[in-house]
Amino acid sequence: MNTELARAIDRVLSNSRWIGVSLARASLSLESGIAPDAVARTLYASGDMTLTKAREIVARMTSVGFVPFLDTRKRMGSAENPITKLFPAAITEMQFMAEVDELRQRRNSVSVIDERFSGHTLVDFRLSEGDLVLPMNVKNAGTRFENAQQLVGLEPNNCIPIPAYKANDAIDKQPNLLYVISVDYELIGKIERYLLDLFNDEEKLVWGILNSHSGTRIRDAEDLFTYGTVAKYWDVFRDRLYLPDFRVISARKAIRVLQKYPKRTPGIGLRAWGTGASAEVNVHISVVDETKPWLEIKERILKSGISNIIDGVNRRITEIVFDPEI
């Protein structure tokens, strides 16, 4: 099993910088007859440990294999499968890319820059036209907030969350940022039904180890596995999943909602619940009243260009507000 798992990791995650890949390759090297000191030096060269530590691991690896040297996953709340949450994001992004491709075909002055793997935390894609740039963050709203009416005054099907600190950060760093949100409460269930049936034997082994163990640069392996398998099996996913109802709201408008309706943000406008201060502070948005359908945004871009949307994000009004001196 150790050899089979090591080979699966080496093949499926061949370009990953995760420590698990380095350990799997060290195990395979030992089995192929390479001298332990040479294996230890290669393991050390991965940059994850000292040479002394690498030699200690290699000395024990022949008897216990490589898995004991990986960290065991810590289960957080209900996240029984830690990387399952990444699949809705990857699938939603693929679905949105189809929308962007259609837009680009109809207005060839628009181009797209993929920022998902650049390390940028706020932006997934940028639409550009001339000197204008429209940054976008694509999100999946896949869990219905069943207590929305009681806690924030919105019907569950008319309520989506935006992390308040991220929207506030975006106003400083990416002031024109749009959140493009897939409202699809069936997606997670469909992924759970179909996913494992799609994987080949090696992918099932890698899926298992990624769900049970972590280690240095684990996110690199998670992303490679998630986005790689979604791309590989995209035709199957596309046939089994309907196109979601993408809704759009700017970071500026999300903060505007927070200012106008503080009770929509538990922890600010009303007492927080659940885990209290450790819970993420979200501003809860009305889908019907405070977002626009992506189809409308797309048609406005097709007719008037990206500038039309940027102008809409930066619209201003004059109002009288309290400005206490004391």
GULUMGU-617415 format. One record per residue: residue in three letters; y, x, z of N, C-alpha, C, O in turn. Coordinates in steps of 0.05 Angstrom, whole numbers, plus 5000, padded with zeros to 4 digits. Atoms other than C-alpha are relative to their C-alpha. Layout:
ALAYXZYXZYXZYXZ/...
This chain:
MET497650175000500050005000502550175000504550114987/ASN497849834999504750575016500750114972503150114965/THR499649905027503850864946501149794981502949834966/GLU499250225017504450194912502949925005504449874986/LEU497350074992510850024950502050214991504150154980/ALA498349775007513850714938500549994969502850044961/ARG499750015029512650654863501749764991503449794973/ALA498350245007515649954861502950055006504649994989/ILE497249934993521950194896501150204980503450164971/ASP499149805019522450794850500749894973502649974960/ARG499650125026521950364788502249795000504049794983/VAL498250235000525849744807502850085009504849984998/LEU497449914989531450104845500650294991501750445007/SER499849725009531450744803502850115002503150365006/ASN497349905000539050794802501549965026503950005028/SER498850064975540250614874500350255017498750435016/ARG499549784982543251084926498949945028499450095047/TRP501150084974539650724983498050215010496650334995/ILE501849804988535951185032497149934995495450114994/GLY502850095005529650775020498950114974496550174972/VAL500949885026529351034948499350295004497350394994/SER500549724995529851754971497550045016495950235010/LEU502449974984524451655023497549934984495450064986/ALA502350075017519851304973499350224981497050284977/ARG500549785018520651874924498950245014497250395003/ALA501149784984519352384979497049955005495450145003/SER502850074995512852014995498350054975496150164976/LEU501449965025510752014922499750304993497750384982/SER500149715006512452754915497850145017496350315007/LEU502149894983507952924974497249944990495550114989/GLU502650085011502252524944499350154975496950194969/SER500549865026503052894878499550305004498950444985/GLY500649724994502053564913502350195002501950435005/ILE497749834997509153824917500250105029499649955048/ALA499949874973510154304976501949855018504149775010/PRO498350154981512953965038502950115003504849955005/ASP497349894997518854445044501849934976504149874979/ALA498550085024520954294972500749715001502949634993/VAL499550284997520353554986502349955020504149795016/ALA498050024979524553635049502850074989504849954996/ARG497549925011529954005011501249794980503649754980/THR499050225018530353454958501049775016503049645009/LEU499250224983530752935013502750075013504549905015/TYR497549914988536253335047502349984980504649924987/ALA497950005021540053374980501049724995503249694983/SER499050275003540652614981502549955017503949755012/GLY497650024984546052715033499849825024501849765037/ASP500350194979543152245085499250125027499249985047/MET501049884976540752745137500250304999500750424977/THR500049704999540553475159497350104989495449954987/LEU502549885010535353945131497850005022495549955016/THR501950014978532053975200498749725002496349705005/LYS501050284998531453215202498249944976496149814980/ALA501650045024528753205131497250135003495250014996/ARG502649864996523353705149498349855021495849835018/GLU501550154980521453295211498749754987496449684992/ILE501050255013520752655169497750074981495749934982/VAL502149935020516652995114497550085015495350025006/ALA502349924985512053295167498449765010495949785012/ARG501450234990510452605194499249804978497549634982/MET500450205021510552235128497149994989496249774981/THR502850005010503552445107498249825017496249725007/SER501750164983500652065166501049715004499349535009/VAL498950274994505351465175501349864976502049634977/GLY498650115024508351365105503050025004504050155021/PHE497149985000515751265092501449765013503749795021/VAL498650244990517250555117500950035029503149935035/PRO499049974972517650745192502650145002503950125023/PHE497549854998523651175176502449834990504749924989/LEU497950195007527650565151500749835024499049785041/ASP499150184978531750135199498849734995498649634972/THR500950285002528849455214502449814999504449855013/ARG497950195003533148875193500649855027498749785041/LYS499350174977536948525249500649724989502449694972/ARG499650285009536547775239502649905012503049925037/MET497450114991543447455244500049704996500049604974/GLY499950305001543646715261497649894984495349954991/SER502150135016539746315209499350164975497850064958/ALA500549855025539546875157497250135001496950375005/GLU502849904999531946935154499550194976498050394979/ASN500249825023532447255085502850114994504449984980/PRO497249905002538647705087501150014973503549974969/ILE498849965026539447825013500049744983501149734961/THR499950255015538247094992502849914995503449794974/LYS497250085003545646975003501450134977503450024967/LEU498849865023547247464947499449864974501049894955/PHE500850125026543647064893501949784992502649764968/PRO498050205008548446464894502550134988503650034968/ALA497649865011554246944883499550114972501150074954/ALA500649885026550847304826499749794978500749824956/ILE500450225020548746664791502649864994503249804970/THR497450135005555546344800501850174982503250064965/GLU498449825017558946954770499150004971500750004953/MET501050015027554346934710500849744986501549744963/GLN499250265011555846194700503050014993503849904972/PHE497149985006563346334704500650184976502450134961/MET499649825023562746914655499649864974500949924954/ALA500450155024560146424604502649844993503349814970/GLU497550145004566546024614502250184989503750114971/VAL498049805009570846644606499550094972501450124956/ASP500749925028567146854543500949794980501949864959/GLU499150225018568546174512503050004997504049954976/LEU497049985002575946244530500950224982502750194966/ARG499249775016576346934499499549964971501050054954/GLN500550055028573146694435502149824987502849854964/ARG498050195010578346144428502950115002504750024987/ARG497349874998584346584449499550305002499250415024/ASN500949725000582847304428502050195011501550435012/SER498049824987589247584459499350045030500550215043/VAL500949974972585847494527497650185002495750164986/SER502349834995581248034553499249985029500849875046/VAL501050024972577148084617499150285010497950434995/ILE500849754987576048664665498249925023499049765040/ASP501950064979569948634710500450195023500050445020/GLU499449844976571748884780497949995021498350095043/ARG501950064978565548674817498850245013498150245037/PHE501449774990562549364825501950245004501050475005/SER498049794997569049754833500650075029502150255035/GLY499449974971569149694909502449845008503249855032/HIS497850184994574949204905499049765016497149635007/THR501050214983574248694960501249734994500249525003/LEU498550255005579148164935499549894972499649654969/VAL500150095028578048134859497350044988496050254991/ASP502549975015571847994818500550054970499350224958/PHE499349975028574947924749503149994997504549875013/ARG497150025007581848024718500149914971498950034953/LEU499350085027584147644657502750134993504650115009/SER497549885007589548024620500849914972499249844955/GLU498850085025594147854563502750154998504650085012/GLY497649835001599348364542500350155026498550285035/ASP499549874975602548624606499349835024499649925047/LEU500550184978600448024647497050015009495250044992/VAL502749994989594348034693499649775019501349725036/LEU500650234982591047444728497450075015495250045003/PRO502549934985586147674783498649755010499849555017/MET501650234992580447214802497850085019496650305017/ASN502249964982575547164859498249764997499049535002/VAL501950215005569346754843498349955024497150145035/LYS501450064975566146394902498149774995498449614977/ASN501850235000560345924914500349855025499949965047/ALA500050184977561245334960497349865000497149654988/GLY502750105002553945204972499049865024496849755024/THR500850134975553644935043502149795007504449855012/ARG498250224994556744255057500850015030499150055047/PHE498950014972561144225120499649715010501449555007/GLU500750284992557843605150501949885020502349645021/ASN498250114979562743545208503050024991504850015008/ALA497249965009568943625164501849775008504149825016/GLN498350234993571542915176500850025029503249975036/GLN499549994971571042995251501950235008503750205024/LEU498649764991573943695255502550074984504450184996/VAL497649925016578843785198501249774984503149804969/GLY498950245013579943075172499549974970501049834957/LEU500750035028576643155104497149914998495449985014/GLU502850075005570342835076498450254993499450424979/PRO501749765005564543335072499950084970500050324964/ASN500149935029564243284995502750074989502950144965/ASN497349945009571743394991501250235016503650245021/CYS499149784982572144025034498750264992496350294992/ILE501049735005571544755016501650205017504050165020/PRO498649814983573245355060501050244985499850344966/ILE498949745009577645955044500650175024502150085042/PRO499449834977577746535093503050065002504250174983/ALA497049984998584946535119500950294998503050344985/TYR499149735001585347285129499950124972501550294965/LYS500249895027583047435059502249894982503350044966/ALA497850115015588046955028502650125007504350184989/ASN497549884991593547245070500250294989502450384981/ASP500149735010591447955050500650004970502050184960/ALA499650015029591347744977502949964992503950074972/ILE497250055006598547504979501650265000503550304984/ASP498749744999600648214997499150184977500750324965/LYS501149815019596048584950499549894972499850044952/GLN500650135026594248094894501349734999500049535000/PRO498650254995599647564897499449774980499849544986/ASN500750215019597247194834497149925001496149784983/LEU502850054999590047154857499249715000500449545014/LEU501250275001586046534839497250015012495750205006/TYR502850044991579846304876498849804980499849584977/VAL501550185018574946004826497549935014495750115018/ILE502150074981570045614867498049814987498749604976/SER502250175010563345324846499249815023498249915043/VAL500950194980562044694886497349904992497049724976/ASP502850055009554444664881498250015025497350225032/TYR501550014975550744434943496950004995495450015014/GLU502849995006544044444907499050284992496650324991/LEU500749745011544145164884498150165018496150265009/ILE501749844982541145494946497249905000495350055000/GLY502750115000535345014947498550064975496150114976/LYS501349935025533845134874499250294999497050364989/ILE500749714999534045884884497550045017495750195009/GLU502349974983529145834941497449894987495350004993/ARG502450115013524445414899499050174977496650204973/TYR500849865025524545844836499850305002498450424986/LEU499649715001526146554856497450165000497050314981/LEU502449834998519546854878498149964977496750154970/ASP501850055023515746534821500850164976499150214958/LEU499149855023519946924772499350305002499050434982/PHE500449714996518747614802497350104992495349964996/ASN502549875005513348084778499150125026500550115046/ASP501149894974508948434830501750215012502150215037/GLU498349794989513449034837502649885012503549975033/GLU497550134990519648594846499549865026501249855044/LYS500750134975516048194900499850205023500750145045/LEU500249794979514548834938502850095008503350125032/VAL497349914994521749064933501649785015503049845034/TRP498850224986524248374953499249995029500949965047/GLY500950014973519948405015501250225017502050175040/ILE499049784984522249095037503049975004504050055026/LEU497150044996529648925026500649795020502749805033/ASN499650214980528848305069499250095028500049975048/SER501049924974525348675125501250265011501050315035/HIS499049744992528749355126502750054988503549934968/SER497449935011535549665115500250314999498450444990/GLY499749715001538350375122502650064985503949894975/THR497549915012544050785093500349904971498449924955/ARG499350115026547350465032498149784990497449764967/ILE501850225007542849855034501449804981500049684964/ARG498650195018548249435000499850084971499749914953/ASP500349905027547649874939497349904988497249814965/ALA502650105009540249684934500049704997498849604977/GLU499950295001541548954948501449914974500449744960/ASP498550075024546748914893498450064974498349894956/LEU501549925023542449284843497749814995497249734972/PHE502350185002536448844857500949724992499849594973/THR499150285005540348184858501149974972500249804957/TYR498750035026544648284796498150084978498249974956/GLY502049925020538948634759498049784994497549724970/THR502050215004533948064769501449754989500249614972/VAL498650235011539147524755500550044970500149864954/ALA499649945028540847864689497449994984497349884962/LYS502750005013533447964672498949724995497849674974/TYR501250275002531547244685502149794995501749555001/TRP497850195002538146924666499249764983500149534989/ASP500750235017535146484611498549795016498949555012/VAL501550194984530446174662501949865020501849625023/PHE498150124981535946074714501849804986502249584996/ARG498150185015540645774662498749744993500049534994/ASP501450255008535445264640499549825024499349585021/ARG500750164976534045044712502449925016502149755034/LEU497650054984541145024739502149874982502649964960/TYR497950125016546644564715502650165004502950305024/LEU497549864998553644834702501649875023502049635023/PRO498650114976557544754768502849904993503949964972/ASP497350105002564144404778501850215011502350225035/PHE498249794990568845004782502749885006503949734990/ARG497450094991575144864821501850245006500750455013/VAL498349774999581245314824502349955020503549735020/ILE497750014982586445454879500950295003499350475005/SER498949734996591046054887499950075030499949905047/ALA499849914972591246474950502649905012502749835036/ARG497450104990598546274956499849715009500949645030/LYS500150284992596845544957498249965024498749785041/ALA501750024976591245645008501650055025501349915045/ILE498349944976596245955056502149785004502849715026/ARG498150234998601145395040498749765014500049635030/VAL501550214986595844895061499750065030500149885046/LEU500249924971594845285126502649945014502649845036/GLN497350044988602345255139500649705004501749625024/LYS499450294999602944505124498149855018499049675032/TYR502050154985596544285157498450195018496050255012/PRO501549804983594644775213497449895012495650055019/LYS502550114989589344295238497650044980495350004988/ARG502149945019585444465175498750275006496750354993/THR501049734995584345155205499350025030500950115046/PRO500849984972580345115270500350295010499750484997/GLY499349744989582245675316502950064999503950235014/ILE497149985002589545605296501349735008502949715026/GLY498850264996591244865293498549835020499649635029/LEU501650144979585744625340498050195012497550415000/ARG501949824986580844925388497650064982496449874971/ALA502349925016575345315353497549895012497449825035/TRP502550104990568145105359497850214995498450434984/GLY502249825007561345435355500250275014500350285039/THR499949734989561846185364502950085008503350315015/GLY497349944990569246145381501450224984501650204960/ALA498449795013573246765367498550174980499750294963/SER501649845018567547105331499549874973498649994954/ALA500450155025567346565278502250074980504550124989/GLU497949955020571046685212501949775000501149545000/VAL497950205000577646315210500549914971501550074955/ASN499750115027577745875148502149794999502549635018/VAL498450235006582945415119498449824982497349914962/HIS501650195014579544795094501649844980503649724987/ILE498550105023581844545026498849744990496349714989/SER500950245013581443854996499550064971501350144956/VAL500749955028577743914930501649834982502649924961/VAL498750195017580943294901503050044999504250044977/ASP497150004998588143384924501250284997503650304989/GLU498749734998589144144929498850214981499750434981/THR501049815021584944464874500249874973500649624970/LYS499950105027585044394799497350074987496150284993/PRO502449935014578944374753500550244982502650274970/TRP499849775017577645014716500549924971502050074957/LEU499650095028577544624651503049974995504050034973/GLU497150035003584944464662501350274998503050324981/ILE498849735000586645194677499450134973501150264961/LYS500849885026582745414615501749894977502650044960/GLU498450135022586344914570502950095001504250124980/ARG497249914998593145134596500250294990502250364977/ILE500049725011591345864581499849994970501250144956/LEU500450025029588945674512502649914986503250014964/LYS497550115012595445294498502450185004504050234985/SER497549874994600645714533499750285011501750425017/GLY500549734991597446364556499950035030500349845045/ILE500349944971596346694623502649965015502649895039/SER497450034987603746664637500449735012501849705033/ASN499850284990603245914647498849975027499949835045/ILE501450014974598346004704501550165021501750075044/ILE498549844981602246564737502549865009503349875032/ASP497750164992608446134735499349785019500849725038/GLY500950214982604545574768499450105027500049975047/VAL500649884974602146034823502650065016502650035040/ASN497549914987609246264837502249795000504549865005/ARG498050214998612745594834501249985028499850025048/ARG498650024974617945504889501549745002502349624982/ILE498450234994621344924922501850065023501350255038/THR498249964978627044874971499549785020499349545013/GLU500450204979625844525038501350095025501950335030/ILE498849944974628944485106497850035021496149855025/VAL502249954981624544785160501350095027503650185027/PHE499149894974625244955234500250314998498450444987/ASP499649714998627945655245501250065027503650145029/PRO498849984973628745705320501350275006500250494999/GLU498749754990633646215348498850085027498950315034/ILE501349954974630146145415497249904999495749915019/
